[in-house]
Amino acid sequence: MGEVSGPQCAVPAIPYQVHSFMTTITDLRVRDIRIPTSESLTGSDAMNPDPDYSAAYVELLTDHPSGLEGHGLAFTIGRGNELCVAAIEAWKPFVIGQSLEEIRGDMRSFWRRMTRDSQLRWVGPEKGTIHMASAAIINAAWDLLAKLEEKPLWKLLADLSAEELVACIDFTYISDLITPEEAIELLREREPGREAREEEMMNRGFPAYTTSTGWLGYEDEKIRDLCRQAIDDGWSHVKIKVGADLEDDIRRSSIIREMIGPERQLMLDANQVWDVGEAIGNMKRLAEFSPLWIEEPTSPDDVLGHAAIARAVAPIGVATGECCQNRVLFKQFLQAEAIQFVQIDSCRLGGVNEVLSVLLMAAKCGVPVCPHAGGIGLCEHVQHLAIFDYIRVGCSLENRVIEYVDNLHEHFENPVTMSDCRYLPPQTPGYSTTMRGDSLDHFEFPSGRAWSGR
Amino acid sequence: MGEVSGPQCAVPAIPYQVHSFMTTITDLRVRDIRIPTSESLTGSDAMNPDPDYSAAYVELLTDHPSGLEGHGLAFTIGRGNELCVAAIEAWKPFVIGQSLEEIRGDMRSFWRRMTRDSQLRWVGPEKGTIHMASAAIINAAWDLLAKLEEKPLWKLLADLSAEELVACIDFTYISDLITPEEAIELLREREPGREAREEEMMNRGFPAYTTSTGWLGYEDEKIRDLCRQAIDDGWSHVKIKVGADLEDDIRRSSIIREMIGPERQLMLDANQVWDVGEAIGNMKRLAEFSPLWIEEPTSPDDVLGHAAIARAVAPIGVATGECCQNRVLFKQFLQAEAIQFVQIDSCRLGGVNEVLSVLLMAAKCGVPVCPHAGGIGLCEHVQHLAIFDYIRVGCSLENRVIEYVDNLHEHFENPVTMSDCRYLPPQTPGYSTTMRGDSLDHFEFPSGRAWSGR
């Protein structure tokens, strides 16, 4: 793990001059990390009753004298994590031997190299394990670049010029919604106020909502207790899982609405269990609890279905994204006015580059981005993306909240810092994706102590 | 390989009485089979310049005294085949120990069991390697069932009642286009004439088109020679690859149209290389060659993009499907009138069950199904599906043609039989998916002689 491992140590300042010499990626290692979260039903929902939050964890090694490493991960919920591990191995020959200076110099080409091998592309294309594997490596490369420049990722991105940002993006298949020229123009138009927005982020942070109150596996009394706790803690937005049984959903929504009062926001998350007609019918019943959004009402592949639901349930918004495979899906959701909240997933989209394209499309369409988080490491990732989005792209906090789940942060070297229910901007160089060495060893599957004793 | 292996042997008649005892799946073996087709540029197109046609090949073993085995495969183009192998291994615990009688008795539940494990689903969902792996196993189970009933798969399906067919289908996410009740009604309405259509298939076979004339890697003179050959052989439909360079496309289309005359059909296949606006612009130039369809003009994920292209290029049709992940995509393509030809892929959709749902949706919408084939084993698969579709679902030959590529059939125990450019219905029990033992050994990656000598 080199110098960045060890329980309490932050990533050290790296003693070199940027661009004084070439830094080359010398190796890629990948580890199968699984946390037995199914034991507590944390993370349980109507589609995923017993997830074991897991990561296919990438370590990019370099020849930098400081032992510089980049880290990224594919998030899964247990079985199948080994498939992401294998897919990451498949991309290994495409990344080893590349210099960080070359990568940084042509980020669009790097992204294409890591997503477009014609043979590997066939088993996606641009979706599923092969795309999640690309994302883990691409994010690890961004972690490397940010560490090399001694900036947290959000700051690295926020300091890039409009042209540099757009040069990171592959506009293939999205040019009918946004062109590179339009993207540059949008970024330039929004430059006024960027320093003030950055300062606002530093002082107050980015608003969040909590999903910790309403996991489907919890009893009503536990939900009441967690609601009380959430109110005491100052949360203004609370999300609950629905979709297993409508009468249960109504009872639980009623409990939460009663507990949080009319002034706080309630969001519902059905985790894809309804058909289109069912979603519309069930939301007619659940509308009385005035939810801000219904999340994942049906298949994440169903653009037209979401559009039909959105028309039927307005003014309740429709949200989706955590299982949306790539920019082409988000393009269509926006074109069809099918979603009112864009829930980018940092590890399912093809890494930072593809996220940038979605942020720009959402901004052009005036739709807020509320990243999916939770899982393992997702909060650590998306805080960078949302803060950057506010400073340079979306430039608004209206209807913007990042998901927050108070779980598994202890396994990261630089866990998120929350203050008044807001994410404070990370200060440590990198993408906050570095896991602790002892956690990696303990939860490595199947050899780690968490699994081998079973 | 048991009794079904060996170069020339057909699957033997199985000496038992159906339902006289339970047959249980005792093991699943999977092999990584790769053919170095990139050496000849066969299969080259604008997106896939150098494919090595490959199969993650499934063998379902049983306790049947005859040594009964079921075979299926995930088709890939080389690198990444190992990921399908690993994904098939991941489903292994879900299939071993099941009896064929139980599977046959509740095909919908079997399909759900093989596609819906909540943890494995996350790395799709219902797409990419994990779904292709499900398909290979599900198809191998159908191969088993057909062998057990001593019928070719098309005949097994054609003999099922409307209720039995519909009981194979998971209508989740498609009930807004077709319900089980509507599907039964459609099948019943089309029962008149089924015997005559079956007889017609037996006598004449299902029409095909050839893709062997215009692979992108071929020189003009080779294309002329192949065109001449195709005309001599009696082909009425010819497909050419486009998309690398527009002027080249125009020249090659012009050559082929000149060679085949106005009375034969020309189809163009862009293999996803264009953006939406580009596809529309390029097709305005290529329209003068009066193509029947433009295939894969852009991303296979882009329903709205295909719809825009279809509106702009009419009366030229739009076709897609070989990279379309599941029934939810096809539902939307049909709802949006985005495609005029449904190109199901037998190995990318979740096996026979999900194909049935797409055939029914296409029939309801009056859109012809022209299966994707070629690759390795795809012709062997889809002939069963198209012949069944004609007898029971689509019930028309208008604008219906199956792709045919004269390549790699020699590796199958029961290769397709063509007569007058038509697929003759297979007669051997099963799904025609059983590969020859010597081919499997020779092309096993990386240990087989085709690879180990390199």
Boltz contact constraints between the chains, C-beta under 6 A:
constraints:
  - contact:
      token1: [A, 48]
      token2: [B, 118]
      max_distance: 6.0
  - contact:
      token1: [A, 76]
      token2: [B, 122]
      max_distance: 6.0
  - contact:
      token1: [A, 76]
      token2: [B, 123]
      max_distance: 6.0
  - contact:
      token1: [A, 77]
      token2: [B, 119]
      max_distance: 6.0
  - contact:
      token1: [A, 77]
      token2: [B, 122]
      max_distance: 6.0
  - contact:
      token1: [A, 78]
      token2: [B, 119]
      max_distance: 6.0
  - contact:
      token1: [A, 79]
      token2: [B, 119]
      max_distance: 6.0
  - contact:
      token1: [A, 79]
      token2: [B, 120]
      max_distance: 6.0
  - contact:
      token1: [A, 80]
      token2: [B, 119]
      max_distance: 6.0
  - contact:
      token1: [A, 80]
      token2: [B, 120]
      max_distance: 6.0
  - contact:
      token1: [A, 80]
      token2: [B, 123]
      max_distance: 6.0
  - contact:
      token1: [A, 83]
      token2: [B, 86]
      max_distance: 6.0
  - contact:
      token1: [A, 83]
      token2: [B, 87]
      max_distance: 6.0
  - contact:
      token1: [A, 83]
      token2: [B, 123]
      max_distance: 6.0
  - contact:
      token1: [A, 86]
      token2: [B, 83]
      max_distance: 6.0
  - contact:
      token1: [A, 86]
      token2: [B, 86]
      max_distance: 6.0
  - contact:
      token1: [A, 87]
      token2: [B, 83]
      max_distance: 6.0
  - contact:
      token1: [A, 118]
      token2: [B, 48]
      max_distance: 6.0
  - contact:
      token1: [A, 119]
      token2: [B, 77]
      max_distance: 6.0
  - contact:
      token1: [A, 119]
      token2: [B, 78]
      max_distance: 6.0
  - contact:
      token1: [A, 119]
      token2: [B, 79]
      max_distance: 6.0
  - contact:
      token1: [A, 119]
      token2: [B, 80]
      max_distance: 6.0
  - contact:
      token1: [A, 120]
      token2: [B, 79]
      max_distance: 6.0
  - contact:
      token1: [A, 120]
      token2: [B, 80]
      max_distance: 6.0
  - contact:
      token1: [A, 122]
      token2: [B, 76]
      max_distance: 6.0
  - contact:
      token1: [A, 122]
      token2: [B, 77]
      max_distance: 6.0
  - contact:
      token1: [A, 123]
      token2: [B, 76]
      max_distance: 6.0
  - contact:
      token1: [A, 123]
      token2: [B, 80]
      max_distance: 6.0
  - contact:
      token1: [A, 123]
      token2: [B, 83]
      max_distance: 6.0
  - contact:
      token1: [A, 123]
      token2: [B, 129]
      max_distance: 6.0
  - contact:
      token1: [A, 124]
      token2: [B, 128]
      max_distance: 6.0
  - contact:
      token1: [A, 125]
      token2: [B, 323]
      max_distance: 6.0
  - contact:
      token1: [A, 127]
      token2: [B, 127]
      max_distance: 6.0
  - contact:
      token1: [A, 127]
      token2: [B, 128]
      max_distance: 6.0
  - contact:
      token1: [A, 128]
      token2: [B, 124]
      max_distance: 6.0
  - contact:
      token1: [A, 128]
      token2: [B, 127]
      max_distance: 6.0
  - contact:
      token1: [A, 128]
      token2: [B, 128]
      max_distance: 6.0
  - contact:
      token1: [A, 128]
      token2: [B, 129]
      max_distance: 6.0
  - contact:
      token1: [A, 129]
      token2: [B, 123]
      max_distance: 6.0
  - contact:
      token1: [A, 129]
      token2: [B, 128]
      max_distance: 6.0
  - contact:
      token1: [A, 129]
      token2: [B, 129]
      max_distance: 6.0
  - contact:
      token1: [A, 173]
      token2: [B, 299]
      max_distance: 6.0
  - contact:
      token1: [A, 175]
      token2: [B, 275]
      max_distance: 6.0
  - contact:
      token1: [A, 176]
      token2: [B, 276]
      max_distance: 6.0
  - contact:
      token1: [A, 176]
      token2: [B, 277]
      max_distance: 6.0
  - contact:
      token1: [A, 275]
      token2: [B, 175]
      max_distance: 6.0
  - contact:
      token1: [A, 276]
      token2: [B, 176]
      max_distance: 6.0
  - contact:
      token1: [A, 277]
      token2: [B, 176]
      max_distance: 6.0
  - contact:
      token1: [A, 299]
      token2: [B, 173]
      max_distance: 6.0
  - contact:
      token1: [A, 299]
      token2: [B, 328]
      max_distance: 6.0
  - contact:
      token1: [A, 301]
      token2: [B, 328]
      max_distance: 6.0
  - contact:
      token1: [A, 302]
      token2: [B, 328]
      max_distance: 6.0
  - contact:
      token1: [A, 303]
      token2: [B, 303]
      max_distance: 6.0
  - contact:
      token1: [A, 304]
      token2: [B, 332]
      max_distance: 6.0
  - contact:
      token1: [A, 304]
      token2: [B, 335]
      max_distance: 6.0
  - contact:
      token1: [A, 323]
      token2: [B, 125]
      max_distance: 6.0
  - contact:
      token1: [A, 328]
      token2: [B, 299]
      max_distance: 6.0
  - contact:
      token1: [A, 328]
      token2: [B, 301]
      max_distance: 6.0
  - contact:
      token1: [A, 328]
      token2: [B, 302]
      max_distance: 6.0
  - contact:
      token1: [A, 332]
      token2: [B, 304]
      max_distance: 6.0
  - contact:
      token1: [A, 335]
      token2: [B, 304]
      max_distance: 6.0
